[in-house]
Amino acid sequence: MDRDEAEEILERIRRDESPPWRSKHFLDQLEDRHYNIRDAYQLIKRGKMEGVPEKSGEHGNFVVRLRGKALDGRPTRLVLGLRSVGPNILISIVDLTPPKKRGKKK
């Protein structure tokens, strides 16, 4: 899978033609890291792809990382597993705020 094919799959997700499956790991992270599903869709809609899709031999998909801002403005990375055919999956959401700035009010 190349960047263009990954962008096509992301566009289908954006149009709600191919809603991604939410892993338990991902749902746990949403809660633990104070995100919600709208943050994930914000990143899918507006995030920028980091690097190129990487083949995951373990799961048979391609791992794509999107970087952008969550709805509350936090810099965030969203990790997805994409497939040309079959279900796509939300894998992980990561707060990229430097540790010293976490918890401080804006």
C-alpha positions, 0 to 999 in steps of 0.5 A: 500500500502506498500513500495514495491508496491509504489516502483513498481509504481514509477518504472512504472513512471520512465519508462514512462509507467504511467506518473503522472498527474500534479495538478494546485497546483503543477504547481503553486509551480514549478513556485513560488519555481523556479523549473521545471518538470525536477526537479520533474523527477530527484527526482522520478528517484533518490529520496529516499522514506521518511517513508511509504506510507500514506493513504489519505482518502480525495483523495483515494490514498497513499501519498509518499514523496521522498527526494533528490536533484533538478537539481541545487543541492537544497535539495528538497522533492517531494510529490506524490499521488500513486494508484495501479489502476488509475492515479498518481499525483504530489502533491507538491514540497518543497525546504528543504534548510534552510531559512538562506542559501536560495538565497546565491550563492554557 
